[in-house]
Amino acid sequence: MRRITGKCGEDSLIEMSPAESFSDDVNVYHQQASSSAGSLQQSESPLKADVCVETCESSRNSLASLAASDCSDSPRLSCQSLERISALPGLWRKRALFLKYRSRIDKQKLSKDSVFFRDGVRRIDFILSYVDDKDCEKKQERRRIYEANLEKAGLELETEDKSESEDGKTYFVKIHAPWEVLATYADVLKIKVPFKVSDMPDDREMPMNWLSTPFRLPKHIMHPEPDYFTAPFSKSKSDFFLIDNQDTFFPPSTRNRIVYYILSRCLYSNEECGDKKGIKRLLNNGSYTSAFPLHDSRYWIRSKDANCESERYDLYNHWASFLCFFKEQPIHRVRKYYGEKIGIYFAWLGFYTEMLLFAAVVGTICFTYGFLTYDDNEWSKEICSDEIGGKIVMCPLCDKKCGFWKLNTTCNSSWQSHLFDNVATVFFAIFMGIWVTLFLEFWKRRQARLEYEWDLVDFEEEQQQLQLRPEYESKCTKSKENPITKEPEGVLDRTAMYLAGKFFLCWASVILWISLIIACIIGVIAYRLAVYAAFASIMKDSPTNHLEVVGPYITPQLATSVTASCINFVIIMILNLMYERVAVWITDMEIPKTHLEYENKLTVKMFLFQFVNYYSSCFYVAFFKGKFVGYPGKYAYMFGSTLRNEECDPGGCLIELTTQLVIVMTGKQVWGNIQEALLPWVMNWWGSRKARSHPESLYSRWEQDHDLQSFGQLGLFYEYLEMVIQFGFITLFVASFPLAPLLALLNNIIEVRVDAWKLTTQFRRPVAAKAHSIGAWEEILNGMAVLSVVTNAFIVAFTSDMMPRLVYMYAYQPQGEMNMKGYINNSLSVFNISEIPDRSRPEEGENPAWFNSSITTCRYRDYRYPPGHEKEYSHTMQFWHILAAKLAFIIIMEHVVFLVKYFVAWLIPDVPSDVKARVKRERFLVQEYLHNYEVEKLKMQLSQQGTKECTCSPMIYPTLPKHEVLSEVL
């Protein structure tokens, strides 16, 4: 065999020698001729007779009658097959012709719902589809050269004619990788395969393990393969590995990964420069319409072929079914079927959901504490009391349209606020800071165990992932020597001005879109300011005020908050859909070199945008609303307009932050699940509406998968993005809503099954890919974990009323008792009504009936000196004490949580001790077994040679003591 290398390509393919290919063909013919079943058929290509006349005239002359018969709609031999048959001896040629004519008779007896070639033996590892465009000779030429080069690389092809497809215009090229190709490229890619059954005991049995029995799956589902020690495959040492059956030694996921590796590097042009290669470029230029590996069966029924594993059926029943929502995930089977990259995502999602259970329990307990201490809420009692709250007249909340009001009208919102704004809030904020650290550290341990179990310990980014993107290659105008491969590779002409222009344009676009988000948020704020006055005027005499149950809860504040949150959510969804395209366009414009670089660049841009898009409104309510209001005689206005800045309720802004969080978080999750599940189902239902009426034997496996949606290279990217945004909601603002982890838990229980269901039933089988971690998302999670400590500390200090209450109880309680009596009166300042400027004074008819001229003062939420004092309307000393307490709390909480976080991170090792032992054991065994293997091989060679021919000592490669090998390894 020899390597095919292009001048401008850094990759190489292995070409099988003609002798090997010829011997394989002869063996196939011999097996077919000796078969009595009559169902084995010759691998054929759908070239018409007239095409064969143009491309292999000599073969047609030698087999004129055969070529004439090819003009019919029966199976046809490819030009290469014609050449091979004409070169065979007479007996073999007769047998080949006999098999061809026999396939015409038996063709319709075989079910097309199969993952094998027509011979029923060779497995289909990949499918290419195309629509033959007679007007585009370029595409035909590309396909002809490309498929010829695939055959040179050792792959076997079989084409289904368009007349046999459901739409009557799509050709399907079936690809099979024989053992010789699989073994060769497994050696090239250093794929790890088993060489010995593991002898390490499984000491992970937990006490009281029987309690988890209802949540466990059958052992053959959870662990489809026994535990092996593995080593990188070597073709020259194939007898060293545990190979029972060459057809099943490499699982289908590994087979399609190897085939895709070849497809992505095969040339489709006869030009000297080898940059025109790869299936991705052929898909981009329309030469092929799709390329995908096959599912092994229908998801609702097992395959009738005994040689087919029907793993898709098992995954659907034990993983994708919603009835299994309480069961563990068969992660190892997911990895076996879909590959490590998808397996690691579901492992992370499952682990994240499990850890959410602890946060949800603690959050529910904190919420329950607020509910149980409902009656002990002294400040709410004072607000609702007719003697206190009923006699306190509050200043208008807006200009002109808002009148004076009594404090007890906020009674219900005050009680609601207590459910979330209590002592347990501080505890829960600290707990979540530690929980995030435990989650990330335990995930590292779980990830390390999966790395070992999935043979990713010595994993380096695969050549396929680091392969140059076709879009990059097409822009290359120069070439230079690769310092690693020492082969020429294409490079872009990146001058300093070019790079500066690209950088400026790309990031200017990102900043522009982020500015657009901020502008939309400012618009929503303006809406809140303008509509609040309207709601206050309309709802003053609203009929809903007389409703006994819901009437007291429908306030202008609530109406403004809910409508603004809904509008904000709609804006978020619209901007999200628009920016996804913009982010992809910007990243494409940067022309990243590799797929990994492309994904990382897109991740940064998308997350930065989504962070601002989803969290900006929550940041406004948490840290800005009610903080820059001023006081009745000197109110602050938005950008100098007539819109007065918003005030918080006397109960604080925390309840409004909770409302905002609930609407945005739950709305996003519900909409996301509907979109993920419903949209692919509708598209697949519409696309396959005609084919569903076909009998099973005619609706081929490749057509069924062709009618499904393509998962795409960035399919997992959006799944990670969705979960990371949710992670931000339950960490950054969890102090305002302890039930957020519970909502996330319920969503994720559904999310796992929705993702599994759509991947198993609605999408084509993705190409298996390796990944040893969740990639850049891990660093983003670490960054959000650190930020969450700061945000929650600020929420407790500045958004909730926790600090003012504690300062009052410990320093300003009149009787010196440790209670909250008198807190409401202490927290409200006094203003002289006669000093209210005309622009802020209520219009005629806006004031309630009980208001009269005898009322000379009103109250507002602040700590300022009363009128007539020498420091009139300036901040009191209590204000500065409260501010100092808030800052001290932030510093203390941050330092305590960070100290505990780093201590826990140091205390918990990233790799479990038993995994370390297994890795060392495996490395030792690889050294020892390979050493013994080589020694035995040399002994056999020496024993076969005569003593006369041997002029060297009997032991060329002496046996090393075990302790020497061990010392080298450890």
N, C-alpha and C positions, 0 to 999 in steps of 0.2 A: 504494500500500500504506500501511497505518497500523499503529501500535503498540497492543497490548492491554496495559493496565497496571492492576493492582489497587490499591485505596486503601492497603492495608497491605503491599503487595509492593514490593520494591526492584528487581525484575527486569521485563523487558518482552519480549513476543513480537511478532513481526512478522506481521501478518495480510495474506494475499494478497487483492487486490481481486477482486470478483466477476467483473469483466471478464476478468482474467487467468485465473481458474479456468475460466470458460466457454470461453475460446479454447483453453485446453489440452484440455478435454474434446472440443471440436469437432475439434481436430487428431487426437486419439486415435481418434475415430469415423471420421474420414476415412482414417487409416492402416489401420484394421481393415477398412473396407469395400473398400479397394483391394487388400487382401492376397489372394493365391490359395492360400496354404497352409491356411487355415481353422483355424489353431491359436491365433490370438490371441483373447483373451476379455475381456469387459468386467469391470472391477474392481467387485466386488460385496460386499455385506455380508450376513450371515446372518439378517436380521430376518425373522420369520415374517409371514405375511399378516395375522394378527390384530393383530400389533404395528404393522404399517404402517397398518391401519385406524384404530388409536387415535392414532397420532402424525402421520400425514399423510393425512387423509381426503380432502382436495381432490385430491391426486395420484391416489388410488385411484379416485375417481369418474371422472377423465379416462381412466384406463387400467384399466377394470374387469376385462376379460378377462385382462390381464397379471397383475394382482394375484391373481386366482383361480388362475392357474397356479403362483403362488409358494407355494401351500400344499403342494406336493409337496416331495420331498427334493432337487429339482434346484437349481442355483444361483439365487439371488434377488437382485434389485436393492435397494439401500438406498433409504430415503425420499428422500435427497438426489438419488440417481440418477433416481428416478421424477419428481421435480420438474424435473430438468434435461431429461429426455427429453420430458416434456409441454410444456416451453417451446420445444422445437426445432421448426423447420419440418417439414412433413409428410415430405419425403424423408429428412431426417436421422432422424426418429423411426422410420421404417420400417427404416432401416439398423441403428439401435440395437437394435430388437426382433429383427431377423434375427440379429445377433451374439449376443444373449442365448440364442435358441433353438439356435443352432449350438453354443454352449458346452456344452449338454446332451449333444450327440452326441459331441463331441471330448473331453469332460472326462476320461474314463477312459483315453484314449490317451496322455496326458501323464504322465510319471513324477513322483511327488510328492517324490522325492529331488532337489529342486531348490532353488536360492536365489533364484528369480524368482517373480513373480506368475503367475497363470494365463495371462497373455498372453505369457509367456516373454521379455519385454523389460524390464520394470521390476524392479529388484533389491530383494530383501527386506533392509532395513537393520536391522530390529528386530522382535521377536516379543513380544506380550503374550498371556498365557493366563489364562483364568478358568473357573470352574465356576459355571454359572448357578444361583443359589439363588432359586427362585421365592418363597420365604417372606421374602426380604430385598429389599424394594423400594428401600431406600436404596442398596444396592450397584448395582442396575440403573440407578438414576437417576444415580449418580456416573459409572458407565461411559458412559452415554449422553451426558452433558454433556461429559465428558472427551474422548471420541472426536470429538464435534462441534467442540470447541475445537482439537483436533489438526488437523482438516481445515481449520479457519479459518486455522491457522498455516501451511497449505500442504502438509501431509503427506497422502499418499494411503494409504488403508486398504483392506484386503481381509480378510474374515473366513472362516475355515473352520468349518463347522457341527460341533456335537458328534457328530452321527451319523457323521462321517467320521474321528473320532479313534479311537484304539485302545481307550480305556476307555469310549467312548460318552457321556462327560459333560463333556469339556473343549473349550472354544472356543479357537481361536487367532486372534489379530488380527495380520495381517502389515502392516508399516509400510514405506512407501517414501518417500524424500526426493527430489523432483525437483531438477533443476539450479537452478531459481530459488531454492529454499529453501537448498540447499547453498551457493550463491554468496552469498546474503544473510548467512547465519550464519558463513560463513568470513570475511566482512568484519567481522562483529561480534566474533568471537573472535580476529581478527588471526592467522589460521592462515597460516604461511609456505608459499609454493608457489614452484616454480622459474620463473625468468625468463631464465636464461642458463646454458648448459653451462659448468662450471668450466674455467678455463684455467690453473689452478695445477698445476705439476708435482708428481707424487707422488714425493717424495724420501725416502720412508721405507724404501727397500730396504736390507736389512741384508746385510753381508758373510756369505758362506757360507749364503745363504738357501736353497740347494738342500737343505740338511740337514733343513729343516722340511717338505719336500714331502710325506712320508707322513702328516703331521698336518694337511694343508690340505684344504679342501673345494673343489669346483669353483667357479670365479669367479662363475658365474651364481647360485650358491646363496649365496655369501658377500656378494656385492654385487648384489642384484636390480635396482638402479636405478643409472644413472650419477650422477656427482657434479655437482650443480647449485649455482649461486648462487641464493639464495632471498630473497624479500621478502614482507612481510605482504600477503595478498590484498586487493584492492580491487575491488568489483563494478563500479564506474564505469570501471575501467581493465582490464577483463578481457582485452582484446586485447593488453595489455602482457605477459602471461604466456604460457608455452609450453603452450597448451591444444590438444592434438591431438584428443582425444575427450572430450566432456563427461561421458560415462558412466563413464569410467575415470580421469578427471583426479584426483578425490579417491579415495584408496585406501579399502577397506572399513572400516579402523580409524578413519579420519577421519570417514567417513560415520556410523558408529554413535555416535561421540562427539558429533557435531552433533545427531543425533536424540535422544540421551540428554539433551543440553542442553535441548532443547525439551520432552521428556517431564518433566523435573524442574521445569519452570516453568509448565506448563500448568495452568489452573484446572479443578477438577472440581465446582464449585458456582456457582450463579447469584447467590449473596449478594454484596452490594456490597463487603464486605471481601475482599481478594484473598489471604488467608493460607492458604486451603484449596486447595493446589496441589501438584503433584509426584507422580511415580510411586512414590516411596518411601513416602509416606503412604498411597497406595492399596494398596501391598503390605502395609503394616503393618495396615491395617484390613480386609484380606481381600477387597477389591474385585477385585484381580487376584492370581493365585497365583504368577506369575513374570513376569519381564521380562528379556530377554537378546538379544544379537545372535547370528546364526547362524554356525556353522562353515561353510566354503565347500565341504566335501566330506566323505566318509568318510575316516578316516585311513589305511586300508589299500588304498585304490583311488582312482584319479583319477576326477573327475566326468566323466560322459559328455557334459556340456554344454561345448562348445568355448569359450563365453564365461566359463566359471568358471575361476579361476586354479588351484584345487586346491593352495593354499599349505599347507594342513594336511597333505596327503599328503607334500609335500616336507619339511616340518618333521619329520614322523614318521620318514621314511627317513634324513634327514641330521642329525637333532638328537636326537630322542627314542629312537632305537634304541640298545640297549645295545652293539651291535657297533661303534658310533661313539665308544666311550668315550675313545679316544686322539685323536680328531679335535677341531679347534677348533669353537667354537660359531658358527652363522650369526646373530650378534647383530643385524645389520641386518635380516635377514628376520624375526627374532623381534619386533623393534621395529615393523616394517611390519605384522605380523599382529596383535600383541597391544597395541601402544602402547608409549610411552616408559617408563612406570612399571614394567612387567614387564621390558622390555628392560634397564633400568638394574640391576635386581636380578640378572639372569643375567649381565650384564657384570661386576658386582661379584663374584659368586660364582665366575665363571670366572677373574677376575684373582686373587682370593684363593687359589684352588686352584693357579694357576701359581706364585704366590709361595711357597706352602707347599712346593713342590718343592725350593727352595733350603734352607729350614729343615730339611726331612726329610733331605736329603743330609748336611748338617753334623751333625744329630743322630745319624744312623746312623754317621757317622765317629767321633763321640765315644763312642757305645756300643761300636763296634768296638775303639776304643783301650782301653776298660775290659776287653774280652774278651781282647785280645792281651797286656795287662799282668797277666793273671790270676795268672801264676806269680811275678810280682815283688811280690805283695802280702804284705809282711813281717808286718803285724799279723795277717792271717788265718792265716799259717803258725804264728804263735805261739799263736793261739787253738786251732788244730787239733792242735798238737803235744802229745804225751803228757807231755813233759818240762815244758811250761809250762802250757798250757791244761788238761791232764789232772790237774794237781796243785793248781790254784786252785779252792778251794771258795767258791761264791757264796752270798750270803744269800738266803733265800726271797723269791719275787716276790709272794706274797700271804699273807694271814693264815690260820693254822690248816691249810688244805688244801694248801699248797705246802711241800715239803721243801727241804733244802739240795741243791744241784746243782753239777756241775762245768762249768767254762767251755767245755770242748771240745764240749759238746752243742750249742752255737750255731755250730759250724764251718760248716755249709752256708749259713746265713743270712748269715754274715760274707762268704763268697765271693760270694754273690748281691749283697750290698750294694755290693761293689767295682765291679760292672758300672755302677752309676749314681753312686756316691760316689767320684770320683777327680778328678784335676787338670783333666781335660777338662770337668768340670761347671762350673767357674768360667768357663772360656772360653765355653762354650755359653750360660751365663746372660748374659754380656756381649753375645755375638753376637745373642741373641734381643732384647735391648733395642734394639740398632741395627736389627735386621731389622724390628721393628714400625714404626720410624720410616720406613724405606725403603718398606715396604708402604703406609703411609698417604700418604706424599708422592708415590709413583709412581701411586697410585690417583687422587690429585687431578689429575695430568697426564692420565691415561687418561679421567677424568671430564670434564675440560675439552675433550678431543678429541671425545668423544661429544656434549657440549653443542653444539659447532659442527656436527658432522655431522648431528645430529638437530634442528637449528634451535631450540636452547634457550638461545642466548647471552643474549638479552634477555628471558628467560623470567621472568614473574611468576606467582605462584600463580593458577591458573585460577579464573574465577568459579564454575565448578562445584564446585571444592574448597572455596571460601570460602562456598558457599551455606549458608544457615541450615538446620540440621537440622530435620526435621519434628517431632521430639520437643521441640525448643526452641520452635518456633512454636506448638505446641499449648498450651504453658504460658504463653504471653505474655498478660498482662492489661492492659498499657499499650502506648502507642506514642509514639515520638519521632522527630524528624527526623534522618535519616542525614547526618552532616556532609559526606560525599563525594557521595552521589547526590542530596541535598536532597529525598529522598522519605521518607514515614513508614515506619517499620519497627517490628515488635513487640519489646518488651523485657520481661524478667522483673521482677517486683516484688522486687528484692533489697535488703531492708532490712539494717541492720547486724547485727541479731540473727539474721536468717535466714541470712546469709552465715556468721556465726560458728558457728551450729548445724550447717550443712552441712559446713563445713570440719572442725569437730571430729569429727563423726560419720564422715566419710569417712576421715580420716587415723587416727582411733582404730581403725577397722576394719583398716586396713593394718598398724598397729602390733600389733594383736591377732593377726593372722595371722603376722606375723614372729615374735612371741613364741611362737606355737604351734610354729613351725619350731624355734626354739631349744629349746623344751621337748622336742620329739621328739629333737633331737640329744643333749640331756642324758640322755634315756631310753636312747639307743643307747650312750652312754658308760657309763651304769649297767649296761647289759647286758654290755658288754665287761668291766667290773670283776667282775661277779658270775659270768659264764660262764668267765672265765679260770681261776678257782679250780677250777671243776667240770672243765674240760678237763684241767687239770694233774693232777687226781686220777684221772680216768678213763683218760687216755692214758699214765699211768705204766707200766701193764702191758698196754697195748693190743697186739693181734696185729700191727698195722701197723708196730710198731717193728722187727719181724723181716724186713720186706720189704727186699730189697737195694737196689732202685732208688728207690722213693719213700718208704720207711720213714724215713730220716733227715730228709726234708723236711717230714714231717707232725708239726709241733710244736704245743704249746698256743698259742703266739703266732700261728702261721699260721692255725690253725683259728679262733681268736677274731677275727683281722683279717678273714678272708674272710667268715665268717658275719655279722659286724657290718656289713661293707661291703654285702653283699647285702640285709640288712634295711634299711640306710640307703637303698639304691637304691629298694626297694619303697616306702618311706615317701615318698621324693622324688616318685615317679610319682603316688602317691595324692594327696598334697598339691597337686601340680601340676594335676591334673584338677579338684580342688575349687576351687583358688584362681582358675583361669581364669574360672570363673563368678562368683566373688566380685568379682574385679577389674572385670569388665564391669558387674556390678550397681552397684558403687561409682561407676564412671565415669558410668553412666546416671543415677545419683542426683544427680550434680553438674550435670547438664543442660548440657554444653558447647554453645556457640553454633554453631560450625562443625564440619565433619567433620575438618578439619585439627587443630583444638583438641582434638577428641575423641580422635583417634589419638595425639596427643602426650601427653595425660593418661594414656591407657591404657598407652602405652609406658613411661612413668616407673614406674607402679605395677607392671606386669608384670615389668619388668627388676629392680626393687628386690627383689621377692619371689623371683624366680628366682635372683638373685645369692646371697641368703641360703640358699635351698633347696639349690642345687647345690654351693656352695662352702664352706658352714659346716663340714661334716665334714672337708674337706681342711684348712681353717684350723686346726681342732682338732688334727689329727695333726701338722701342720707346726709350729705355734707354741705349743701348750699341753701336749701329751702328753709326759711325762717331765721337764717343767720345774719342777713343783711337787710333788716326791715326798717330800722330806725325807731322812732317813737311818734306818737300822734302829732306833735307839733312840727316834726321834721322827718317825715317819711322818706324812704329811699325809693327811687323809681327806676324802672328797667331802661337803661341806656338813655336816660333823660326824657323818656316818653311820658305819656299820661297813665301808663300801666304801673300800678304800685306793686312792689315786690310782695310775694306771698308770705303769710304768717302761718305758723304751726298752730294746731289746736292747743288749748290749755293742757291737754293730755300728752302733747308732744307729737313729733313727726314720725315716730316709729310705726304707728298703726298704718300711716299712709305708705311708708316704705314696704310694709308687709303686703298691702294691697297691690302695690306695683309689682313686687316680686312674684306674688301668686299668679297674677294675670299674665305676665310675660313668660314666666317659667312653665306654667301648666299649658298655656296657649301654644308655646313653641313645641312642647313635647307631644301634645295631642295632634297638632297639625303635622308634625314630623312623622309620627307613626301612620297617620292616614295617608300621607303622601308616599311614604316608603312602601306601604302594603297595597294601596289601592291603585296607584298610577301604573306600576308594572303589570298588575293583574289585568287592568282594562286594556292596556296596549297589547298584551299577549292574547287576550281573548279576542280582540278585534283582528289581530294578525293571523290567527290560526282558525278563523271561523269556518273557512272552506275545508281545510284539511281534517277537521274533527269528524267529518262524515265518512272519512276513508276507513276501510278495515285496517286492523292492526298490522297485517302482513304487508300492506302497501304504504302505510305512513312510516317512512323509514326513520331510524334513530337519528340520522344526521339532519333530516328535515324537521323533526320535532325540536331538536336543539337549535336549529337555525331560526325557527320561529320565536325563540325566547329572546329576552333582552340581553345585550352585551354588558358584562359587569364593568369593564373598562379598567384602565390602569389606575385611575384615581378613585375607584369605588370605595376602598377602605379609607381613603383620605377623608371623605365626607362623614363616614361613620365615626372616625376618631374625633373629628371637629365637633360633631353633635354632642358627644359624650364629654369632651373637654369644656365646652360651653356650659353644660349642665354642672360639671364639677365646679366651675366658677360660681354658679348661683348658690350652691350648697356650702361653699367655703367663704367666699368674699362677703356675703350678706347674711350668713346663717344666724347671727346674733339677733336679727330682727324677726326671724321666722324659724323657730326650732323644728317645725314640722316639715321644712324643706327636704331633709334627708329621707323622711318617710315618703313624700311624694316622688322623690327620685328613685327610691327603692321600688315602689309600685310600678313606675314607668319602666325601669330597667328589667324587671321580671318579664314585662311584656316585650320590651325592646329585644332581649336575647332571642325570644321565640320568633318575633317578627323578622329580625335579621336572618335567623336560621331558615325560616319558612321561605322568604323571598330568594335566598341564595340557593336553596335546594329545589324550589319549584318554579321560580320565575326568571332565573338568569341562566345563561349558558355556564358551563363549567369553566372557571377561570384557569389560566395557566398556573401551575404550581410554582411558587417562588419561595426562596428561603429568606428568613429574617430572624435574627437572634434577640431582638428587642422591639419595643414599640417606637424606636427611633427618636426623632426630634420632639415628639410629644412628651417624652419623659422629662426633658429639660423645661418644657412649658409648664408641666404639672408642678415641678419643683419651684419654679418662679411664682406660680399662683399660690402655692402653699405658703411661701414667705410673705407675699402680699396680703394673704388672708388674715394673718396675725395682725397686721397694721390696720386693715380696714375694720375688723371686728373690734379692735381696741378703740378706734375712733367712733364707731357706732355706739358702743356702750357709753363712751365719755360724752360725746357731743349730740348724738341723735336721741338717745333715751334720756329719761329724767333721773337716772340712777344716782349720778353724782350730786345734783342739787338736793335730792332727798337726804342722802347720807350726810352732806354738810349741814343741812338744817337740823337733822336729828342729833348730831354729835356736837354742834356748836351754837345753833341759834334757836333751839327749842325753849320757849319762855319759861316753862316750869322746870327745865333741866331734866325732864323725863325722857326715856328712850322710846319715844313714840312719834307719830306724824301729825298729831293734833295741831291745827293752826298752820299747816304747811301751805295750803292754798292761799290764804290771806297774805302770808309772808312772800309768796312767789309772784304776787301781782303788784305792780306799781300803780300810782294814782296820777291822773292828769286832769287839768282844769278844762271843762268843756268849752268855756268861753274863749280859750286860746287855740281851738282847732281852726285852721285856716279855711277859707271859703272853698277852696278846691277839694277839700276832704270832708266838708260838712255834708251830712245827708240832705237830700232834696225833700221837699214837702211831700208828705204822705208815705215816706219810706220808714219813718219811725213807728214802732208799735204803739198801740193805744195806751198802754200803761205809762209811756214816757211823757213827762211834763217838765215845766220850767223849774220845779223845785229840785230837780236832780242837777247838781252842779259839777259833779266829777264822774269820771269813768275810769275803769281799770284796764291795764294792758300787761302782757306777759314780758316782764323784764325786771331787772334790779336797779332802779333809779330813785333818786331822792324825790320827794313829793313837792308840789308847788309851794312857794313860800320859804323853802329851805335855802340856805346860803349857797348850796351847790345844786340848785334846782335842775332836775332832769339829767344830772350827770350820774355815772355809775356809782353805786354804793360799794363799801368795802366787801360786802358779802359776794358781790359779783366777782371780785378779784380772788376771793378765797375759793369760790367755785371753779374759776378758771384754773387756778393753781392745782386744785384737786383733780381736775380733768387731765391736765398735763402730767401730773404725778402718776395717775392711774395708767395712762398710756405707756409711760416709761417703764413702770413696774411690771405691767402685764406683758409688754413686749419682751423685756429681759427675762422674765420668768419662763414664758412660753418658749422663747428661743433657746434658753439654757436647757430646758427639758427636752426640746426637739433634738438638739445636738448631742445631748447625753444619750437619748434613746437611739439615735442614729449610730453613735459610737458603740453602744452596748450590743446592738443586734448586728451580727455579721451578715454581709451581703450573700455569702454562699454557705449553705448548711454544711455541717461537718461530715455528714454521711455522703453528701454529694462530692465533697473534696476527696473522701476516701475512695469512692467509686472511680473518680477521674484518675487518681494515682494508680489504682488497681488496673484500670483499663490500659493506661500507658505502659505499665510494667508488663502486662500480658502481651501487648502488641510487640514489644521488644523481645520478650522471651520466645513467643510462638514463631515470630519471623526468623529469629536466630536458629531455633531448632528446625524450622522448615528448610532453611538454606543448607544447614548441615546435612540433613537427610537427603536433600537433593544432590549435594556433592557426593555423598557416600554412594548413592545409586549410580551416578555417572562414573565414579571411579571403579565401582564393582563391574560395570558393564564393559569398561575398557580392560584390555589385557594387562597383566603385570609387565609384559615386555614393552608396551607402549608408554607405561607410566615411568617417568624419570624423576618424579618429585616425591616428596614424603607423603605418606598416606593421608595425613590430616593437614590439608591446605588451610582449612578454616577451623581451627581448634575450638572446642567447646569452652565458652567462658564460664567461670564460676557464677553462680546465681547472684551472689552478693555484689559482684562487680557490675552486673547489669542493673541491679537494683540501685546501686549507688549512682550510676550514670543517670538513671531516670529521676530519682528523688533528690 
